[in-house]
Amino acid sequence: MRKAIDLNNWDRKEHFEFFGGFNEPFFGITTEVDFTLGYQKIKDFGYPYFLFYLHKSLLAANTIEAFRYRVENDQIFLYDQIHASPTIGRDDHTFGFSFIEYDKDFNSFVEKGQREIFDVKNSSGLRNNDNAKRIDTIHYSSIPWYSFTGLTHARHFEFKDSIPKISFGKYTKIQGKISLPIAINVHHGLMDGYHIGVYLEEFQRLLNE
């Protein structure tokens, strides 16, 4: 479900009109989260590595209204909930798009995620289907081969995109502390650095929970 935002009575009206006119309205940050406790839970309970932190990230994003704004035909909508659309790698080193429905329950989310991962791994091509094209998602990607301190995305500027993009890298371990790199790119007309900060705080809390 979604509801239209009355732009004339929205406190971000001028922000949206200003940044919405840019060829590239997205901005991004790259940082790290403390993955020490989260990684230990994965080891202790045998949780699937990628789906564990993907679920925590999606839970955190759904608590923040700004992450649920989307732009369609110059109209802003607020979705009740958003889902995950991660890229899934295959053994032949290609990848496909996927869609994993939001679910607060971790076990249910894992079941959905494992089915989708299986389907992607046993397919070919991008799988750019209707689910992959949904805008009530976050575009996720994982780069497990190396850590990073910066990241860019391929962008089609004629397409007025408003979907947040979150990428994770390979964790590093220094003196017992495990750090997970994360890059977040979002539409500046819909949110600012403050909202990313709130997301990171909630994501960290969920990892430690």
C-alpha positions as a printed Julia matrix, in Angstrom:
209×3 Matrix{Float64}:
  0.0     0.0     0.0
  1.08    3.56   -0.6
 -0.22    7.08   -0.15
  0.48   10.2    -2.16
  2.38   13.04   -0.49
  0.85   16.51   -0.79
  3.9    18.3    -2.13
  2.57   21.78   -1.31
  2.3    20.88    2.37
  5.46   18.77    2.57
  8.39   20.12    4.56
 10.81   18.91    1.87
  9.01   20.61   -1.03
 11.86   22.98   -1.85
 14.49   20.3    -1.31
 12.73   17.98   -3.73
 12.2    20.67   -6.37
 15.83   21.76   -6.09
 17.56   18.36   -6.19
 14.91   16.79   -8.41
 16.07   19.02  -11.24
 19.63   17.69  -11.12
 20.94   15.26  -13.72
 22.27   13.28  -10.75
 20.1    13.86   -7.67
 21.7    10.98   -5.76
 24.36   11.38   -3.11
 26.22    8.66   -1.3
 28.36    7.81    1.69
 30.71    4.93    2.4
 31.37    3.85    5.96
 31.62    0.78    8.19
 29.45   -0.88   10.8
 30.7    -2.96   13.71
 29.92   -6.52   12.67
 31.58   -8.24   15.63
 28.46   -9.32   17.53
 26.46   -9.96   14.36
 29.14  -12.21   12.93
 29.36  -14.13   16.19
 25.6   -14.8    16.09
 25.97  -16.11   12.53
 28.66  -18.51   13.73
 26.83  -19.54   16.91
 23.42  -20.19   15.35
 24.38  -21.13   11.78
 22.49  -18.24   10.23
 22.96  -17.66    6.49
 25.61  -14.95    6.29
 24.19  -12.68    3.56
 20.53  -13.06    4.52
 21.32  -12.25    8.15
 22.66   -8.76    7.55
 20.3    -8.18    4.61
 17.34   -8.76    6.92
 18.71   -6.39    9.56
 19.35   -3.74    6.93
 15.83   -4.05    5.52
 14.3    -3.93    9.0
 16.22   -0.73    9.74
 15.25    0.92    6.45
 11.57    0.16    6.97
 11.58    2.06   10.28
 12.59    5.3     8.52
  9.92    7.1     6.51
 12.43    8.73    4.17
 13.61    5.31    2.95
 10.02    4.51    1.95
  9.51    7.54   -0.3
  9.45    6.91   -4.04
  8.93    9.19   -7.04
  6.57    8.21   -9.83
  5.71   10.61  -12.66
  6.9    13.53  -10.52
  4.54   12.5    -7.71
  5.94   11.37   -4.36
  4.47    8.32   -2.65
  5.04    6.88    0.8
  4.94    3.09    0.86
  3.82    1.15    3.92
  6.76   -1.18    3.49
  9.61   -1.78    1.12
 11.27   -5.01    0.0
 14.75   -6.17   -0.98
 15.97   -6.47   -4.55
 19.52   -7.82   -4.23
 21.81   -8.99   -6.99
 22.64  -12.69   -6.62
 25.86  -14.15   -7.97
 26.09  -17.45   -9.82
 28.85  -20.04  -10.07
 29.64  -18.88  -13.62
 30.39  -15.37  -12.24
 27.29  -13.76  -13.74
 24.54  -12.35  -11.56
 20.78  -11.95  -11.67
 18.3    -9.58  -10.09
 16.04  -10.9    -7.35
 13.1    -9.88   -5.2
 12.73  -10.88   -1.54
  9.54   -9.78    0.18
  9.85   -7.89    3.44
  9.08   -9.92    6.53
  9.77   -8.9    10.13
 10.17  -12.55   11.06
 13.75  -13.59   10.36
 13.02  -17.27    9.71
 10.26  -16.47    7.22
 12.51  -13.96    5.47
 15.28  -16.55    5.23
 12.91  -19.09    3.69
 11.84  -16.58    1.04
 15.41  -15.5     0.45
 16.77  -19.01    0.06
 14.06  -19.87   -2.48
 14.85  -16.75   -4.47
 18.6   -17.38   -4.34
 18.03  -20.93   -5.58
 15.9   -19.67   -8.47
 18.49  -17.08   -9.49
 21.39  -19.51   -9.31
 19.46  -21.94  -11.52
 18.62  -19.34  -14.17
 20.52  -17.27  -16.67
 20.57  -13.64  -17.71
 19.66  -10.62  -15.62
 16.12  -11.74  -14.69
 14.94   -8.16  -15.18
 11.33   -9.18  -14.6
  8.36   -7.28  -13.16
  9.46   -7.91   -9.57
 12.97   -6.64  -10.33
 11.42   -3.47  -11.77
  9.32   -2.69   -8.7
 10.1     0.65   -7.1
  8.96   -0.35   -3.59
 12.36   -1.95   -3.03
 15.92   -1.18   -2.05
 18.56   -2.2    -4.57
 21.12   -4.27   -2.7
 24.44   -5.65   -3.84
 27.28   -7.48   -2.14
 30.96   -7.39   -3.08
 32.37  -10.24   -0.97
 35.83  -10.37   -2.62
 37.26   -7.2    -1.1
 36.64   -4.37    1.29
 36.13   -0.88   -0.12
 36.3     2.77    0.91
 34.27    4.12   -1.99
 31.76    2.92   -4.56
 29.84    4.25   -7.58
 26.86    2.88   -9.5
 25.99    2.73  -13.17
 23.21    5.28  -13.68
 20.81    6.01  -16.55
 20.16    9.7   -16.06
 17.12    9.82  -18.36
 15.4     7.41  -15.98
 14.2     9.31  -12.9
 15.31    6.85  -10.28
 14.5     7.26   -6.59
 15.32    3.8    -5.2
 17.99    3.69   -2.47
 21.03    1.54   -3.24
 22.94   -0.22   -0.46
 26.09   -2.25   -1.06
 28.18   -4.36    1.31
 31.81   -5.41    0.99
 34.12   -8.0     2.51
 34.51   -7.69    6.27
 37.86   -7.0     7.9
 39.03   -8.18   11.31
 41.5    -6.09   13.32
 42.37   -6.92   16.93
 39.18   -8.91   17.37
 36.86   -6.26   15.93
 35.05   -7.13   12.71
 34.03   -4.24   10.41
 31.64   -4.49    7.49
 31.93   -1.83    4.76
 28.66   -0.36    3.54
 27.91    2.16    0.77
 24.56    3.96    0.73
 23.29    6.03   -2.22
 19.97    7.88   -1.98
 17.93   10.62   -3.69
 18.84   13.95   -2.06
 15.38   15.37   -2.73
 13.9    12.67   -0.48
 16.45   12.54    2.33
 19.65   13.99    3.74
 22.7    12.78    5.62
 20.69   12.87    8.84
 18.37   10.11    7.63
 21.31    7.93    6.63
 22.69    8.45   10.13
 19.41    7.3    11.69
 19.43    4.24    9.42
 23.0     3.37   10.39
 22.22    3.67   14.09
 19.22    1.36   13.78
 21.11   -1.09   11.56
 23.91   -1.23   14.15
 21.41   -1.75   16.95
 19.8    -4.66   15.11
 23.15   -6.26   14.36
 23.99   -6.12   18.07
 20.54   -7.12   19.3
